[in-house]
Amino acid sequence: MNFRVFILLSCFIGSLSFAQTGSIDGLVSNNNSLKPLSGVRVELGKTGLYQFTDVTGHFVFPSIEAGDYKLLFVNDGFETYSLVVRVKSNETTKLTVFMQEKVLDIPEVVITHVSLTGGEQGLKDLPGSAYYISPKELQKFNYTDINRILKSIPGVNLQEEDGFGLRPNIGLRGAGVERSTKITIMEDGVLTAPAPYSASAAYYFPTVGRMQAVEILKGSAQIKYGPYTTGGAINLISTQLPSQFTAKFTALGGSFFGKNLHAYVGNNHGQIAYSVEAFHYGSDGFKHLANNAPTGFNKSDYLAKLRFSSKKTAKVQQSITFKAGINNEVSNDTYLGLSLSDFEANPFHRYAASQKDLMTTKQTQLSAMHVVQAKKWLTITSTIYRNEFTRNWYKLDAVKDSAGVKKGIADILKNPTLYASHLAIVRGETSANTDALFVKGNNRSYFGQGVQTVIGFDLKSNKIKHDIDLGIRFHQDGMDRFQNEDKFQMVNGVMMQTVAGELGRESNRIATAQALASYVQYKATYKKILVTAGLRNEIIQMQEKDYGKNDPNRLGTDLVISKNDVSVYIPGIAVDYKLSEKWAFFAGVHKGFSPPSAKATSKPEESVNYEGGLKLFRNALQLQVVAFYNAYSNLLGADLAAGGGTGTGDLFNGGKSFSQGIEWFSSFDIAKKLNKKFALPLTVSYTYSDARFLSDFVSTFEDWGTVRKGDQLPYLAQHQLNVGLSFEYHKWMVNAGMKFTSNMRAVAGSGAVTGIDLIPQVTVFDASATYQVAKNVSLFASMTNITDKTYIVAARPAGVRPGMPRTIQLGLKAKVF
């Protein structure tokens, strides 16, 4: 990266004529936006002296001996920079330093072709709605829950589940939240859902605590990042390779015996760079079983990177980066919630029938990315990847009472009075029958692999700038279900196993998919106008082999094969017009698409999506206002156990519907013109959402049921408001956040909603503080849910579930460069 460094030397005569000292006075700014950078660590050679830039980007080294010094500038999310400065007696050396934002470990010219946003600076040039959560923002609260990280982004719909964000439910612009099945999820530009085409439910989500940044893209530009192009795409950017030796360590602990350990070390030797990273977090859990059985989790994540680069003098610049990771989780998590009356009596209680529930997972990832800058105007980025994910969620599925009536846990908790005898067993009452509790071993394995290439052209003719992206990806994925079901008797609150089920006797099927995806995107810039047009093609072949429940050896005696092929073109176009240097108007339209299942009766989800809005970038003020409207010709729902269904994963056609709304995001330093010694950045985001069905139908999908035209979609808050305020002064950073979510429906419907079908509105406050105690060490403290609000986050999969109670974390962070 090239940095612009302007060194302005000015001399003045000091009051002490014989002094042999001088000083350095400097300003540090972002190379692209020219915004001052606060918190940059500036080291003065081997003297051991250091300073942190203030909120104006200013630093000073007074009264230092005359001589040559090497200054080192270090800031998370930016390229480390160094320069040699000569200090003369009785003189002040003045510097203005511009640091380059570091989004990815690739040349800047390549980033615009493979990154969703291109970082904070890239947001200005994107025709549509996009957001970049920077390293500085992620470090404010040190969240490990993606739900809390995304709460500040407008247009994001969330349904919390376990309180820790282990298996998030994320939707964008009303596209549905169930297991994040309607959005494209990536890590470093690679699809990361276990099997994004054949089984899109994201029971694995990347460990956000080890990420450097997060990108969210909505609107027409997202067609580059299929297969899901209705709501949008989320890309998690892992910690990038360093430009010099770097070591980081974080150790936090707190409520419910929570722990968070993060270690990173890496180095750069010119043509070779490497890093090794470990992240471990866990908790004893905030829910309680009567027998004191565990309700917490432990999750470990390990990642290594190795990059080989050509010499800087080589005619063709290229590099290859290898990445390998492994993730393990053990959690005593359950789908079993509480009846509304039991929640009101003891919201953090867990029923005795969930004491055996246990989730074990393992995820591995391998990839190799080759980047070549063949010409100044031509770049080629190719990635080959393979992800594997295995999991077994052993959990209560159904209950049989003494009369022999078997009911699923979702039905029992939805109708606790009708199924009082079942609920009594769930609570721990001794069952007369020995086969009262059916515990399913949801044993599944997934894989996803492929190769993708992006070719970027940066051309200019006359007064028009042409940016062209050509992309192609061949992808294969699959899921293997090989499940069993054990039976238990409840005896005085203790589950006693009576029958051990054979693997393959519950669900026994294999789903596979292969897809060839390609796209072209053309951006033409002429004076104040930017036009972006794109076309994506998805050719998908899906197959499912269902061996039934009586063929555990898979001999094919009861084999049923389903196939479904899809070929679709997905166009999009957007226009961005700069009204002035600071204001811009944008509008776009594109086709939304979600793949169907392997069942021949399943149709793709299709929609036409419109958006329009205004952007403002003005020194300390950033503003974005967007209106959107998504018109669905066919909305898809999934039969997931996570949604209270039977867990088959089958997709349901929901017919016509629409989703519309308004998004507001603003960020402003309210102290900018009041006091230059500290900063008070204020962020406000608001989302208005309205999504409704446009036809009548009856669905076996639990969240829909009997639908009438005009019914509202479930788990979509009409109003969401997030406010964040930070205080930055010298070595201190104090942050506060507020999130308001209005009432939500648990099932589709119209009019007033009460009882278990209502998710009441809630306001939650968080706070954190960081203090720099030494050159390489800072102390950290945080408190989530400050008021200890007890609230409901969901009425599914089975019964109501509480949000995280007040949680405190304390610890330290250390960095060595």
ChimeraX attribute file (.defattr): number of C-alpha atoms within 10 A of each C-alpha:
attribute: neighborCount
match mode: 1-to-1
recipient: residues
	/A:1	13
	/A:2	11
	/A:3	13
	/A:4	12
	/A:5	14
	/A:6	11
	/A:7	13
	/A:8	11
	/A:9	13
	/A:10	9
	/A:11	13
	/A:12	9
	/A:13	10
	/A:14	13
	/A:15	8
	/A:16	8
	/A:17	9
	/A:18	9
	/A:19	13
	/A:20	15
	/A:21	18
	/A:22	22
	/A:23	21
	/A:24	21
	/A:25	14
	/A:26	20
	/A:27	19
	/A:28	26
	/A:29	20
	/A:30	19
	/A:31	20
	/A:32	13
	/A:33	17
	/A:34	13
	/A:35	16
	/A:36	22
	/A:37	21
	/A:38	22
	/A:39	25
	/A:40	24
	/A:41	18
	/A:42	23
	/A:43	21
	/A:44	20
	/A:45	17
	/A:46	9
	/A:47	10
	/A:48	8
	/A:49	12
	/A:50	19
	/A:51	18
	/A:52	23
	/A:53	23
	/A:54	23
	/A:55	22
	/A:56	19
	/A:57	20
	/A:58	21
	/A:59	23
	/A:60	19
	/A:61	18
	/A:62	12
	/A:63	16
	/A:64	17
	/A:65	16
	/A:66	17
	/A:67	13
	/A:68	12
	/A:69	17
	/A:70	15
	/A:71	17
	/A:72	18
	/A:73	23
	/A:74	19
	/A:75	20
	/A:76	17
	/A:77	19
	/A:78	19
	/A:79	21
	/A:80	18
	/A:81	20
	/A:82	15
	/A:83	12
	/A:84	12
	/A:85	18
	/A:86	14
	/A:87	21
	/A:88	19
	/A:89	21
	/A:90	22
	/A:91	20
	/A:92	24
	/A:93	21
	/A:94	20
	/A:95	20
	/A:96	16
	/A:97	23
	/A:98	23
	/A:99	26
	/A:100	21
	/A:101	22
	/A:102	20
	/A:103	26
	/A:104	22
	/A:105	18
	/A:106	21
	/A:107	18
	/A:108	16
	/A:109	17
	/A:110	25
	/A:111	21
	/A:112	19
	/A:113	24
	/A:114	23
	/A:115	17
	/A:116	28
	/A:117	26
	/A:118	23
	/A:119	23
	/A:120	17
	/A:121	16
	/A:122	18
	/A:123	18
	/A:124	20
	/A:125	14
	/A:126	21
	/A:127	27
	/A:128	30
	/A:129	30
	/A:130	23
	/A:131	21
	/A:132	22
	/A:133	19
	/A:134	18
	/A:135	19
	/A:136	15
	/A:137	14
	/A:138	18
	/A:139	16
	/A:140	19
	/A:141	25
	/A:142	21
	/A:143	17
	/A:144	19
	/A:145	18
	/A:146	23
	/A:147	23
	/A:148	17
	/A:149	17
	/A:150	17
	/A:151	22
	/A:152	23
	/A:153	22
	/A:154	26
	/A:155	29
	/A:156	23
	/A:157	25
	/A:158	26
	/A:159	23
	/A:160	24
	/A:161	27
	/A:162	22
	/A:163	18
	/A:164	21
	/A:165	19
	/A:166	24
	/A:167	22
	/A:168	24
	/A:169	24
	/A:170	25
	/A:171	25
	/A:172	23
	/A:173	29
	/A:174	29
	/A:175	26
	/A:176	27
	/A:177	24
	/A:178	23
	/A:179	23
	/A:180	25
	/A:181	25
	/A:182	31
	/A:183	28
	/A:184	26
	/A:185	28
	/A:186	19
	/A:187	19
	/A:188	19
	/A:189	17
	/A:190	22
	/A:191	23
	/A:192	25
	/A:193	29
	/A:194	26
	/A:195	26
	/A:196	28
	/A:197	30
	/A:198	28
	/A:199	23
	/A:200	22
	/A:201	22
	/A:202	22
	/A:203	20
	/A:204	21
	/A:205	20
	/A:206	21
	/A:207	22
	/A:208	23
	/A:209	21
	/A:210	23
	/A:211	18
	/A:212	22
	/A:213	24
	/A:214	26
	/A:215	20
	/A:216	22
	/A:217	24
	/A:218	22
	/A:219	30
	/A:220	31
	/A:221	28
	/A:222	27
	/A:223	30
	/A:224	26
	/A:225	27
	/A:226	26
	/A:227	27
	/A:228	22
	/A:229	29
	/A:230	32
	/A:231	25
	/A:232	29
	/A:233	28
	/A:234	22
	/A:235	24
	/A:236	23
	/A:237	22
	/A:238	20
	/A:239	23
	/A:240	20
	/A:241	24
	/A:242	21
	/A:243	19
	/A:244	16
	/A:245	16
	/A:246	16
	/A:247	18
	/A:248	17
	/A:249	18
	/A:250	20
	/A:251	19
	/A:252	21
	/A:253	19
	/A:254	17
	/A:255	17
	/A:256	16
	/A:257	13
	/A:258	20
	/A:259	19
	/A:260	21
	/A:261	18
	/A:262	20
	/A:263	19
	/A:264	20
	/A:265	20
	/A:266	22
	/A:267	19
	/A:268	17
	/A:269	12
	/A:270	14
	/A:271	12
	/A:272	15
	/A:273	20
	/A:274	22
	/A:275	22
	/A:276	19
	/A:277	20
	/A:278	19
	/A:279	21
	/A:280	21
	/A:281	21
	/A:282	21
	/A:283	21
	/A:284	18
	/A:285	22
	/A:286	22
	/A:287	19
	/A:288	19
	/A:289	17
	/A:290	14
	/A:291	10
	/A:292	9
	/A:293	13
	/A:294	20
	/A:295	21
	/A:296	22
	/A:297	21
	/A:298	17
	/A:299	20
	/A:300	18
	/A:301	22
	/A:302	19
	/A:303	21
	/A:304	19
	/A:305	20
	/A:306	19
	/A:307	21
	/A:308	17
	/A:309	17
	/A:310	16
	/A:311	13
	/A:312	11
	/A:313	7
	/A:314	8
	/A:315	11
	/A:316	13
	/A:317	18
	/A:318	21
	/A:319	20
	/A:320	19
	/A:321	21
	/A:322	18
	/A:323	17
	/A:324	18
	/A:325	18
	/A:326	18
	/A:327	21
	/A:328	18
	/A:329	20
	/A:330	19
	/A:331	22
	/A:332	22
	/A:333	23
	/A:334	23
	/A:335	24
	/A:336	25
	/A:337	27
	/A:338	27
	/A:339	23
	/A:340	20
	/A:341	13
	/A:342	16
	/A:343	20
	/A:344	12
	/A:345	10
	/A:346	13
	/A:347	22
	/A:348	22
	/A:349	17
	/A:350	23
	/A:351	21
	/A:352	23
	/A:353	29
	/A:354	26
	/A:355	23
	/A:356	17
	/A:357	21
	/A:358	21
	/A:359	19
	/A:360	19
	/A:361	20
	/A:362	19
	/A:363	22
	/A:364	18
	/A:365	19
	/A:366	17
	/A:367	19
	/A:368	18
	/A:369	18
	/A:370	19
	/A:371	22
	/A:372	21
	/A:373	20
	/A:374	13
	/A:375	13
	/A:376	12
	/A:377	14
	/A:378	16
	/A:379	23
	/A:380	22
	/A:381	23
	/A:382	18
	/A:383	20
	/A:384	19
	/A:385	20
	/A:386	21
	/A:387	24
	/A:388	21
	/A:389	23
	/A:390	20
	/A:391	21
	/A:392	20
	/A:393	23
	/A:394	24
	/A:395	25
	/A:396	27
	/A:397	23
	/A:398	20
	/A:399	25
	/A:400	20
	/A:401	22
	/A:402	15
	/A:403	9
	/A:404	11
	/A:405	12
	/A:406	16
	/A:407	16
	/A:408	18
	/A:409	25
	/A:410	25
	/A:411	18
	/A:412	23
	/A:413	27
	/A:414	22
	/A:415	15
	/A:416	19
	/A:417	12
	/A:418	12
	/A:419	16
	/A:420	14
	/A:421	19
	/A:422	27
	/A:423	23
	/A:424	16
	/A:425	26
	/A:426	27
	/A:427	18
	/A:428	19
	/A:429	18
	/A:430	18
	/A:431	24
	/A:432	14
	/A:433	15
	/A:434	19
	/A:435	21
	/A:436	26
	/A:437	29
	/A:438	25
	/A:439	25
	/A:440	22
	/A:441	26
	/A:442	22
	/A:443	22
	/A:444	20
	/A:445	21
	/A:446	24
	/A:447	23
	/A:448	26
	/A:449	22
	/A:450	20
	/A:451	18
	/A:452	20
	/A:453	20
	/A:454	22
	/A:455	20
	/A:456	24
	/A:457	21
	/A:458	19
	/A:459	14
	/A:460	13
	/A:461	7
	/A:462	6
	/A:463	9
	/A:464	15
	/A:465	16
	/A:466	17
	/A:467	19
	/A:468	21
	/A:469	21
	/A:470	18
	/A:471	23
	/A:472	19
	/A:473	19
	/A:474	16
	/A:475	22
	/A:476	23
	/A:477	25
	/A:478	24
	/A:479	24
	/A:480	20
	/A:481	20
	/A:482	23
	/A:483	24
	/A:484	22
	/A:485	23
	/A:486	21
	/A:487	21
	/A:488	23
	/A:489	23
	/A:490	24
	/A:491	15
	/A:492	13
	/A:493	21
	/A:494	18
	/A:495	21
	/A:496	14
	/A:497	16
	/A:498	14
	/A:499	14
	/A:500	12
	/A:501	17
	/A:502	14
	/A:503	20
	/A:504	22
	/A:505	18
	/A:506	21
	/A:507	26
	/A:508	25
	/A:509	23
	/A:510	20
	/A:511	24
	/A:512	23
	/A:513	25
	/A:514	21
	/A:515	21
	/A:516	17
	/A:517	23
	/A:518	22
	/A:519	22
	/A:520	19
	/A:521	22
	/A:522	16
	/A:523	21
	/A:524	18
	/A:525	17
	/A:526	14
	/A:527	11
	/A:528	12
	/A:529	17
	/A:530	21
	/A:531	19
	/A:532	23
	/A:533	20
	/A:534	23
	/A:535	18
	/A:536	23
	/A:537	20
	/A:538	20
	/A:539	15
	/A:540	22
	/A:541	19
	/A:542	25
	/A:543	21
	/A:544	22
	/A:545	19
	/A:546	20
	/A:547	24
	/A:548	19
	/A:549	18
	/A:550	15
	/A:551	16
	/A:552	20
	/A:553	12
	/A:554	17
	/A:555	9
	/A:556	14
	/A:557	11
	/A:558	13
	/A:559	15
	/A:560	12
	/A:561	15
	/A:562	16
	/A:563	17
	/A:564	18
	/A:565	18
	/A:566	14
	/A:567	13
	/A:568	14
	/A:569	14
	/A:570	22
	/A:571	20
	/A:572	24
	/A:573	22
	/A:574	24
	/A:575	21
	/A:576	25
	/A:577	19
	/A:578	18
	/A:579	14
	/A:580	10
	/A:581	10
	/A:582	14
	/A:583	16
	/A:584	21
	/A:585	21
	/A:586	22
	/A:587	23
	/A:588	24
	/A:589	23
	/A:590	26
	/A:591	24
	/A:592	29
	/A:593	26
	/A:594	24
	/A:595	27
	/A:596	24
	/A:597	29
	/A:598	26
	/A:599	17
	/A:600	13
	/A:601	14
	/A:602	16
	/A:603	21
	/A:604	20
	/A:605	26
	/A:606	23
	/A:607	22
	/A:608	19
	/A:609	24
	/A:610	20
	/A:611	23
	/A:612	22
	/A:613	21
	/A:614	21
	/A:615	25
	/A:616	20
	/A:617	18
	/A:618	14
	/A:619	14
	/A:620	15
	/A:621	17
	/A:622	16
	/A:623	18
	/A:624	22
	/A:625	19
	/A:626	22
	/A:627	18
	/A:628	21
	/A:629	21
	/A:630	26
	/A:631	21
	/A:632	25
	/A:633	17
	/A:634	20
	/A:635	24
	/A:636	24
	/A:637	24
	/A:638	26
	/A:639	20
	/A:640	20
	/A:641	19
	/A:642	21
	/A:643	24
	/A:644	22
	/A:645	23
	/A:646	17
	/A:647	15
	/A:648	11
	/A:649	18
	/A:650	19
	/A:651	23
	/A:652	21
	/A:653	19
	/A:654	24
	/A:655	17
	/A:656	20
	/A:657	22
	/A:658	24
	/A:659	20
	/A:660	19
	/A:661	20
	/A:662	21
	/A:663	22
	/A:664	20
	/A:665	22
	/A:666	18
	/A:667	19
	/A:668	19
	/A:669	20
	/A:670	15
	/A:671	16
	/A:672	18
	/A:673	9
	/A:674	11
	/A:675	11
	/A:676	12
	/A:677	13
	/A:678	19
	/A:679	25
	/A:680	21
	/A:681	19
	/A:682	20
	/A:683	20
	/A:684	20
	/A:685	23
	/A:686	22
	/A:687	24
	/A:688	19
	/A:689	21
	/A:690	18
	/A:691	25
	/A:692	21
	/A:693	24
	/A:694	20
	/A:695	14
	/A:696	15
	/A:697	15
	/A:698	11
	/A:699	15
	/A:700	14
	/A:701	21
	/A:702	23
	/A:703	25
	/A:704	22
	/A:705	14
	/A:706	16
	/A:707	22
	/A:708	18
	/A:709	15
	/A:710	17
	/A:711	21
	/A:712	25
	/A:713	27
	/A:714	22
	/A:715	26
	/A:716	28
	/A:717	25
	/A:718	16
	/A:719	18
	/A:720	26
	/A:721	20
	/A:722	22
	/A:723	20
	/A:724	19
	/A:725	20
	/A:726	20
	/A:727	17
	/A:728	20
	/A:729	18
	/A:730	17
	/A:731	15
	/A:732	16
	/A:733	20
	/A:734	20
	/A:735	20
	/A:736	20
	/A:737	22
	/A:738	18
	/A:739	20
	/A:740	18
	/A:741	21
	/A:742	15
	/A:743	18
	/A:744	23
	/A:745	25
	/A:746	25
	/A:747	23
	/A:748	21
	/A:749	23
	/A:750	15
	/A:751	6
	/A:752	7
	/A:753	16
	/A:754	10
	/A:755	11
	/A:756	22
	/A:757	20
	/A:758	20
	/A:759	24
	/A:760	19
	/A:761	16
	/A:762	16
	/A:763	16
	/A:764	20
	/A:765	20
	/A:766	20
	/A:767	21
	/A:768	22
	/A:769	20
	/A:770	22
	/A:771	18
	/A:772	18
	/A:773	12
	/A:774	11
	/A:775	16
	/A:776	13
	/A:777	17
	/A:778	18
	/A:779	19
	/A:780	24
	/A:781	20
	/A:782	24
	/A:783	21
	/A:784	22
	/A:785	21
	/A:786	15
	/A:787	13
	/A:788	15
	/A:789	16
	/A:790	18
	/A:791	21
	/A:792	22
	/A:793	23
	/A:794	27
	/A:795	28
	/A:796	28
	/A:797	24
	/A:798	26
	/A:799	25
	/A:800	28
	/A:801	27
	/A:802	24
	/A:803	22
	/A:804	23
	/A:805	19
	/A:806	18
	/A:807	17
	/A:808	19
	/A:809	22
	/A:810	18
	/A:811	18
	/A:812	18
	/A:813	20
	/A:814	17
	/A:815	16
	/A:816	12
	/A:817	16
